Amino acid sequence: MSISKFESMLKTNAVYFFDLVEFEEIIVHYLDAGKHALAKKAVKLGLQQHPASVDLKLLQVELYVFEDELDKASLLLNRIERLEPNNDEVFIQKAAISSKKGGHKKAIELLKKALALTTDKVDVWSLLGMEYLYIDDFKNARLNFEKCVSADYEDYSALYNVVYCYDMETEHKEAATYLKGYIDINPYCEVAWHQLGRQHFILENYKEALRSFDYAVLIDESFVGGYLEKAKTLEQLERYQEAIDNYLITLDLDDATAFAYIRIGECHEKLKNFETAVSYYKKAVHEDPLLDRGWMLLTNIFYDQESYQKASYYISKALKIEEDNAMYWRRYAEINLKLNFYEEAVTGFEKCLTLNDDDIEIYIGLTDVLSFLGEFNDAINILYKAQKTYKNFAEIEYRLAGLFFILNKEEYGFSHLIAGLKIDYEYNVILKELFPIVYEDKKIQNLLTNYKKAME
């Protein structure tokens, strides 16, 4: 009735009288609804009719804070404090101003003063918890949120914050113990069972995790998050068909997501249902065309099936979305090698090195392709770069030996060949594979034979 009366007054430009309680209800209603312009009008009219009201002035402060008029808010708060020095709301609002300015420690001190004055401690504990979170003091944040939960066991926001603090401190066993205690008091809380399952999952107690998620979805049969976590746990237990069944339940309960399609596809791939896996990966990228992971999974499944043309198509899709992913460029190079597109393979390996993927396999792959293309000096330069990271590697020494022999630089060739033999004699077969002409050379054969005899 008060809201209708107030809005009617605004439309007609008439002036109606409202008592103090009515104004407070009107203003709080508009604040909760996010209608700050109407709240502002109500505060202005309220103070005209009740100029001495501290409660209305505090609501005025709240609006100032929302609009970032912090100096006005501070000035008004100082006036209110002179009138009511023991008003807890004054310190709460001062804390809000300090927090907005980044003064979280000062905000904490102000909230502690408010806590000593207020009869509604829960709200202040919650505010204290948030301020401690801002300064990464997770222990004190948790202690305050735990007080909120103790006061109201259905305060799930505080419960989530308690668990978040445990997570940030990587105290998962302690979190599980806390949640078990909570469940003893509130056993039909699906949120608590879900969070307990998460802790067990992180601790790799998958059977306990599954039990917790079972309870969560038993309490709330429409709990999408519970089914998702249950499905992920079943995957860890290698119960892939059951995992698929639970992912499908989430699709029935909620809108389709690329994540669910991806997980279903991966389960089918584990079960060797490759065609079905592909169909779900395609659903995933249809749902979210910018999901590079989906394109990459399609790439890999076709690569494993030796369908290199299709793999090439899908890797190009992934690279268009995330061109700075070294793993994608590595796969790009491998696919092009299979297709005998050597220039493209070189591009892929070089991209990997540019993106700091300096795995020995990248250097070796690039060297071998450059050698095949006759770019012997470039191949040598790559191997020398590799040697800065990988010292005393037979893979490098034998290749350098072969390349120098091809370039008729026998002194360097023998030096690297002997170095390779010292590291791993048996690996000399790489010469036969990569440089057969060099390997068959009588000088090389004599060296290999004499070295072997010396070893015996």
C-alpha positions as CSV (number, residue, x, y, z in Angstrom):
1,M,0.0,0.0,0.0
2,S,2.8,2.4,0.9
3,I,4.6,1.7,-2.4
4,S,1.4,2.3,-4.4
5,K,0.7,5.5,-2.5
6,F,4.2,6.8,-3.0
7,E,4.2,6.1,-6.8
8,S,0.8,7.6,-7.1
9,M,2.1,10.7,-5.4
10,L,5.0,11.0,-7.9
11,K,2.6,10.7,-10.9
12,T,0.2,13.4,-9.6
13,N,2.8,15.7,-8.0
14,A,0.6,15.7,-4.9
15,V,2.3,15.5,-1.5
16,Y,1.2,12.8,0.9
17,F,2.4,12.2,4.4
18,F,4.2,9.0,5.3
19,D,5.3,8.0,8.8
20,L,8.9,7.1,9.4
21,V,8.4,3.3,9.2
22,E,6.6,3.7,5.9
23,F,9.5,5.7,4.4
24,E,12.1,3.2,5.6
25,E,10.1,0.3,4.0
26,I,9.7,2.3,0.7
27,I,13.4,3.1,0.5
28,V,14.6,-0.4,1.4
29,H,12.1,-1.9,-1.1
30,Y,13.6,0.3,-3.9
31,L,17.2,-0.4,-2.8
32,D,16.5,-4.2,-2.9
33,A,14.9,-3.8,-6.3
34,G,17.9,-1.8,-7.6
35,K,15.7,1.2,-8.3
36,H,18.1,3.7,-6.8
37,A,16.6,6.8,-8.5
38,L,13.2,6.1,-6.7
39,A,15.0,5.3,-3.5
40,K,16.8,8.7,-3.8
41,K,13.5,10.5,-4.2
42,A,12.0,8.7,-1.2
43,V,15.0,9.6,1.0
44,K,14.7,13.3,-0.1
45,L,11.0,13.4,0.7
46,G,11.4,11.4,3.9
47,L,14.0,13.8,5.2
48,Q,11.8,16.8,4.4
49,Q,9.0,15.2,6.5
50,H,11.3,13.7,9.2
51,P,14.4,15.8,9.2
52,A,15.7,14.5,12.5
53,S,15.5,10.8,11.6
54,V,18.9,9.1,11.9
55,D,17.6,6.0,10.1
56,L,16.7,8.0,7.0
57,K,20.1,9.8,7.1
58,L,21.8,6.4,7.3
59,L,19.8,5.3,4.2
60,Q,21.0,8.6,2.6
61,V,24.6,7.5,3.4
62,E,24.0,4.1,1.8
63,L,22.9,5.9,-1.4
64,Y,26.0,8.1,-1.3
65,V,28.2,5.1,-1.0
66,F,26.5,3.4,-3.9
67,E,27.0,6.4,-6.1
68,D,30.6,6.7,-5.0
69,E,30.0,10.1,-3.3
70,L,32.2,9.0,-0.5
71,D,33.1,12.4,0.8
72,K,29.4,13.3,1.2
73,A,28.8,10.0,2.9
74,S,31.7,10.5,5.4
75,L,30.6,14.0,6.2
76,L,27.0,12.9,6.9
77,L,28.3,9.9,9.0
78,N,30.4,12.2,11.2
79,R,27.2,14.3,11.9
80,I,25.2,11.2,12.7
81,E,28.0,9.9,15.0
82,R,27.9,13.1,17.1
83,L,24.2,12.5,17.5
84,E,24.4,8.8,18.2
85,P,28.0,7.7,19.0
86,N,26.9,4.2,19.8
87,N,25.0,3.5,16.6
88,D,26.4,0.3,15.1
89,E,25.2,1.3,11.6
90,V,27.5,4.3,11.6
91,F,30.6,2.1,11.9
92,I,29.2,-0.4,9.4
93,Q,28.8,2.4,6.8
94,K,32.2,3.8,7.7
95,A,33.7,0.4,7.1
96,A,31.9,0.3,3.7
97,I,33.5,3.6,2.8
98,S,37.0,2.4,3.9
99,S,36.5,-0.8,2.0
100,K,35.6,1.0,-1.2
101,K,38.8,3.0,-0.8
102,G,40.8,-0.1,-0.4
103,G,41.4,0.3,3.3
104,H,40.3,-3.2,4.3
105,K,42.3,-3.3,7.5
106,K,40.7,-0.1,8.7
107,A,37.3,-1.5,7.6
108,I,37.9,-4.5,9.8
109,E,38.7,-2.3,12.9
110,L,35.5,-0.3,12.2
111,L,33.4,-3.5,11.9
112,K,34.8,-4.8,15.2
113,K,33.5,-1.6,16.8
114,A,30.1,-2.2,15.2
115,L,30.2,-5.8,16.4
116,A,30.6,-4.6,20.0
117,L,27.5,-2.4,19.6
118,T,25.1,-4.4,17.5
119,T,22.5,-7.0,18.5
120,D,22.5,-8.4,14.9
121,K,25.9,-9.8,14.8
122,V,25.4,-12.2,11.9
123,D,25.5,-9.4,9.3
124,V,28.7,-7.9,10.8
125,W,30.3,-11.3,10.9
126,S,29.5,-11.7,7.2
127,L,31.0,-8.3,6.4
128,L,34.1,-9.1,8.5
129,G,34.5,-12.3,6.6
130,M,34.4,-10.5,3.3
131,E,37.0,-7.9,4.4
132,Y,39.3,-10.7,5.6
133,L,38.9,-12.3,2.1
134,Y,40.0,-9.0,0.5
135,I,43.4,-9.2,2.3
136,D,43.7,-13.0,1.8
137,D,43.4,-13.7,5.5
138,F,41.5,-16.9,4.9
139,K,41.7,-18.2,8.5
140,N,40.0,-15.2,10.0
141,A,37.5,-15.0,7.1
142,R,36.6,-18.6,7.7
143,L,36.1,-18.1,11.4
144,N,33.7,-15.3,10.8
145,F,31.7,-17.2,8.2
146,E,31.6,-20.2,10.5
147,K,29.9,-18.0,13.1
148,C,27.3,-17.0,10.5
149,V,26.6,-20.7,9.8
150,S,26.4,-21.5,13.5
151,A,23.7,-18.8,13.8
152,D,21.8,-20.0,10.8
153,Y,22.4,-23.4,9.4
154,E,20.6,-22.5,6.2
155,D,22.9,-19.7,5.4
156,Y,24.4,-21.5,2.4
157,S,26.2,-18.4,1.2
158,A,28.3,-18.4,4.4
159,L,28.7,-22.2,4.1
160,Y,30.1,-21.8,0.6
161,N,32.5,-19.2,1.9
162,V,33.7,-21.4,4.7
163,V,34.5,-24.1,2.2
164,Y,36.1,-21.6,-0.1
165,C,38.5,-20.5,2.7
166,Y,39.5,-24.1,3.4
167,D,40.1,-24.6,-0.4
168,M,42.3,-21.5,-0.5
169,E,44.4,-22.9,2.4
170,T,44.4,-26.4,0.7
171,E,43.0,-27.8,4.0
172,H,40.7,-30.3,2.3
173,K,40.8,-32.9,5.1
174,E,39.8,-30.1,7.6
175,A,37.1,-29.0,5.2
176,A,35.7,-32.6,5.0
177,T,35.7,-32.8,8.8
178,Y,33.9,-29.5,9.1
179,L,31.3,-30.5,6.6
180,K,30.7,-33.9,8.3
181,G,30.0,-32.0,11.5
182,Y,27.6,-29.7,9.7
183,I,25.8,-32.7,8.1
184,D,25.4,-34.3,11.5
185,I,23.2,-31.3,12.4
186,N,21.6,-30.6,9.0
187,P,21.7,-34.1,7.3
188,Y,19.2,-33.2,4.5
189,C,21.3,-30.4,3.0
190,E,22.3,-31.2,-0.5
191,V,24.7,-28.3,-0.6
192,A,26.7,-29.7,2.2
193,W,26.8,-33.2,0.7
194,H,27.9,-31.7,-2.6
195,Q,30.7,-29.8,-1.0
196,L,31.8,-32.8,1.0
197,G,31.9,-34.8,-2.2
198,R,34.1,-32.1,-3.8
199,Q,36.6,-32.4,-0.9
200,H,36.7,-36.2,-1.2
201,F,37.2,-35.8,-5.0
202,I,40.2,-33.4,-4.5
203,L,41.6,-35.9,-2.0
204,E,41.1,-38.7,-4.5
205,N,38.8,-40.5,-2.2
206,Y,36.6,-41.3,-5.1
207,K,34.3,-43.9,-3.5
208,E,33.6,-41.5,-0.6
209,A,33.0,-38.7,-3.1
210,L,30.5,-40.8,-5.0
211,R,28.6,-41.6,-1.8
212,S,28.4,-37.9,-1.0
213,F,27.1,-37.0,-4.5
214,D,24.6,-39.8,-4.3
215,Y,23.1,-38.3,-1.2
216,A,23.1,-34.8,-2.8
217,V,21.0,-35.9,-5.8
218,L,18.9,-38.2,-3.6
219,I,17.9,-35.1,-1.5
220,D,17.4,-32.9,-4.6
221,E,16.7,-34.9,-7.7
222,S,17.0,-31.8,-9.9
223,F,20.5,-30.8,-8.5
224,V,22.4,-30.4,-11.8
225,G,25.7,-29.7,-10.0
226,G,25.4,-32.9,-8.0
227,Y,24.9,-35.0,-11.2
228,L,27.9,-33.3,-12.9
229,E,30.2,-34.0,-10.0
230,K,28.9,-37.6,-9.7
231,A,29.6,-38.2,-13.4
232,K,33.1,-36.8,-13.0
233,T,33.7,-39.1,-10.1
234,L,32.4,-42.1,-12.0
235,E,34.9,-41.3,-14.7
236,Q,37.7,-41.5,-12.2
237,L,36.4,-44.9,-11.1
238,E,36.4,-45.9,-14.8
239,R,32.7,-46.5,-14.7
240,Y,32.2,-44.7,-18.0
241,Q,28.7,-45.8,-19.0
242,E,27.4,-44.7,-15.6
243,A,29.2,-41.4,-16.0
244,I,27.5,-41.0,-19.4
245,D,24.1,-41.7,-17.9
246,N,24.6,-39.0,-15.3
247,Y,25.8,-36.4,-17.8
248,L,22.7,-37.2,-19.8
249,I,20.5,-36.4,-16.8
250,T,22.1,-32.9,-16.6
251,L,21.1,-32.4,-20.3
252,D,17.5,-33.3,-19.4
253,L,17.4,-31.0,-16.3
254,D,19.1,-28.0,-17.8
255,D,20.1,-26.4,-21.1
256,A,22.7,-28.3,-23.1
257,T,26.3,-27.3,-22.5
258,A,29.4,-27.9,-24.5
259,F,31.1,-29.1,-21.3
260,A,28.6,-32.0,-20.9
261,Y,28.9,-33.0,-24.6
262,I,32.7,-33.0,-24.3
263,R,32.6,-35.2,-21.2
264,I,30.2,-37.6,-22.8
265,G,32.3,-37.8,-25.9
266,E,35.4,-38.6,-23.9
267,C,33.6,-41.3,-22.0
268,H,32.6,-42.9,-25.3
269,E,36.1,-42.6,-26.5
270,K,37.3,-44.5,-23.4
271,L,34.7,-47.2,-24.2
272,K,36.1,-47.2,-27.8
273,N,32.8,-46.0,-29.2
274,F,34.6,-43.7,-31.5
275,E,31.8,-42.8,-33.9
276,T,29.6,-41.8,-30.9
277,A,32.4,-39.9,-29.4
278,V,32.9,-37.9,-32.6
279,S,29.1,-37.1,-32.7
280,Y,29.3,-35.7,-29.2
281,Y,32.4,-33.6,-29.9
282,K,30.6,-32.2,-32.9
283,K,27.7,-31.3,-30.7
284,A,30.1,-29.6,-28.4
285,V,31.6,-27.4,-31.1
286,H,28.2,-26.7,-32.5
287,E,27.1,-25.5,-29.1
288,D,30.2,-23.4,-28.6
289,P,32.2,-22.9,-31.9
290,L,34.9,-21.1,-29.9
291,L,35.6,-24.1,-27.8
292,D,39.1,-25.0,-29.0
293,R,39.2,-28.1,-26.8
294,G,36.4,-29.6,-28.8
295,W,38.2,-29.0,-32.1
296,M,41.3,-30.5,-30.5
297,L,39.6,-33.6,-29.4
298,L,38.2,-34.1,-32.9
299,T,41.7,-33.6,-34.2
300,N,43.2,-36.2,-31.9
301,I,40.6,-38.9,-32.5
302,F,41.0,-38.6,-36.3
303,Y,44.8,-38.5,-35.9
304,D,44.7,-41.8,-34.0
305,Q,42.5,-43.3,-36.7
306,E,45.1,-42.1,-39.3
307,S,42.5,-39.9,-40.9
308,Y,45.1,-37.1,-41.4
309,Q,43.1,-34.9,-43.8
310,K,40.3,-34.7,-41.3
311,A,42.7,-34.1,-38.5
312,S,44.3,-31.3,-40.5
313,Y,40.9,-29.6,-40.9
314,Y,40.1,-29.7,-37.2
315,I,43.5,-28.6,-36.0
316,S,43.2,-25.5,-38.2
317,K,39.9,-24.7,-36.4
318,A,41.6,-25.0,-33.0
319,L,44.5,-22.8,-34.1
320,K,42.2,-20.1,-35.3
321,I,40.8,-19.9,-31.8
322,E,44.1,-20.2,-29.9
323,E,47.1,-19.6,-32.1
324,D,49.5,-19.3,-29.1
325,N,49.0,-22.8,-27.9
326,A,52.3,-24.8,-28.4
327,M,50.6,-28.1,-28.0
328,Y,48.3,-27.4,-30.9
329,W,51.2,-26.4,-33.1
330,R,53.0,-29.6,-32.2
331,R,50.0,-31.6,-33.4
332,Y,49.9,-29.4,-36.5
333,A,53.5,-30.3,-37.3
334,E,52.9,-34.0,-36.6
335,I,49.8,-34.1,-38.9
336,N,51.7,-32.4,-41.7
337,L,54.5,-34.8,-41.4
338,K,52.0,-37.6,-41.9
339,L,50.7,-35.8,-45.0
340,N,54.2,-35.2,-46.3
341,F,53.7,-31.4,-46.1
342,Y,57.2,-30.8,-44.8
343,E,57.3,-27.0,-45.1
344,E,54.1,-26.8,-43.0
345,A,55.7,-29.2,-40.5
346,V,58.7,-26.9,-40.2
347,T,56.3,-24.0,-39.5
348,G,54.6,-26.0,-36.8
349,F,57.9,-27.0,-35.0
350,E,59.3,-23.4,-35.3
351,K,56.1,-22.0,-33.8
352,C,56.5,-24.4,-30.8
353,L,60.0,-23.1,-30.2
354,T,58.7,-19.5,-30.5
355,L,56.1,-20.3,-27.8
356,N,58.8,-21.7,-25.5
357,D,58.0,-25.4,-26.1
358,D,61.6,-26.5,-26.1
359,D,61.1,-30.2,-25.6
360,I,63.8,-32.3,-27.1
361,E,61.2,-33.9,-29.4
362,I,60.6,-30.5,-31.0
363,Y,64.2,-29.9,-31.7
364,I,64.7,-33.4,-33.1
365,G,61.5,-33.2,-35.2
366,L,62.5,-29.9,-36.7
367,T,66.0,-31.1,-37.4
368,D,64.9,-34.2,-39.1
369,V,62.5,-32.3,-41.4
370,L,65.1,-29.7,-42.3
371,S,67.6,-32.5,-43.0
372,F,65.0,-34.2,-45.3
373,L,64.6,-30.9,-47.1
374,G,68.3,-30.5,-47.6
375,E,68.5,-27.5,-45.2
376,F,71.6,-29.0,-43.5
377,N,73.1,-25.8,-42.0
378,D,69.7,-24.8,-40.6
379,A,69.4,-28.3,-39.1
380,I,72.9,-27.9,-37.5
381,N,72.0,-24.5,-36.0
382,I,68.8,-26.0,-34.5
383,L,70.8,-28.8,-32.9
384,Y,73.3,-26.3,-31.4
385,K,70.4,-24.4,-29.9
386,A,69.1,-27.7,-28.4
387,Q,72.5,-28.4,-26.9
388,K,72.2,-25.3,-24.7
389,T,69.5,-27.1,-22.8
390,Y,70.1,-30.7,-23.5
391,K,73.7,-31.6,-22.8
392,N,75.2,-35.0,-23.6
393,F,72.2,-36.3,-25.6
394,A,72.9,-39.1,-28.0
395,E,70.0,-38.0,-30.2
396,I,71.8,-34.7,-30.8
397,E,75.3,-36.0,-31.3
398,Y,74.5,-38.6,-33.9
399,R,72.5,-36.2,-35.9
400,L,75.3,-33.6,-35.8
401,A,77.7,-36.3,-36.9
402,G,75.6,-37.3,-39.9
403,L,75.0,-33.7,-41.0
404,F,78.7,-32.8,-40.8
405,F,79.7,-35.9,-42.8
406,I,77.1,-34.9,-45.5
407,L,78.7,-31.5,-45.6
408,N,82.2,-33.2,-46.0
409,K,83.3,-31.8,-42.6
410,E,84.8,-35.1,-41.4
411,E,86.7,-33.7,-38.4
412,Y,83.4,-32.3,-36.9
413,G,81.6,-35.4,-38.0
414,F,84.0,-37.8,-36.2
415,S,84.0,-35.6,-33.1
416,H,80.3,-35.7,-32.7
417,L,80.1,-39.4,-33.6
418,I,82.6,-40.3,-30.9
419,A,80.6,-38.2,-28.5
420,G,77.5,-40.0,-29.4
421,L,79.1,-43.4,-29.0
422,K,80.3,-42.5,-25.5
423,I,76.8,-41.6,-24.5
424,D,74.9,-44.5,-26.1
425,Y,76.7,-46.9,-28.4
426,E,73.5,-48.8,-29.5
427,Y,71.8,-45.6,-30.6
428,N,74.2,-45.4,-33.6
429,V,71.4,-47.1,-35.6
430,I,69.9,-43.7,-36.0
431,L,72.7,-43.0,-38.5
432,K,71.5,-45.9,-40.6
433,E,67.9,-44.6,-40.5
434,L,68.6,-41.0,-41.2
435,F,71.9,-41.0,-43.0
436,P,72.3,-44.4,-44.7
437,I,75.1,-43.3,-47.1
438,V,77.1,-42.0,-44.1
439,Y,76.4,-45.1,-42.2
440,E,77.7,-47.4,-45.0
441,D,81.0,-45.4,-45.3
442,K,83.9,-47.7,-44.6
443,K,85.5,-45.2,-42.2
444,I,82.4,-45.0,-40.2
445,Q,82.0,-48.8,-40.1
446,N,85.6,-49.3,-39.0
447,L,85.1,-46.7,-36.2
448,L,81.9,-48.5,-35.0
449,T,83.6,-51.9,-35.1
450,N,86.8,-50.8,-33.3
451,Y,84.8,-48.9,-30.7
452,K,82.7,-51.9,-30.0
453,K,85.8,-54.1,-29.6
454,A,87.3,-51.5,-27.2
455,M,84.1,-51.7,-25.1
456,E,84.4,-55.5,-24.9
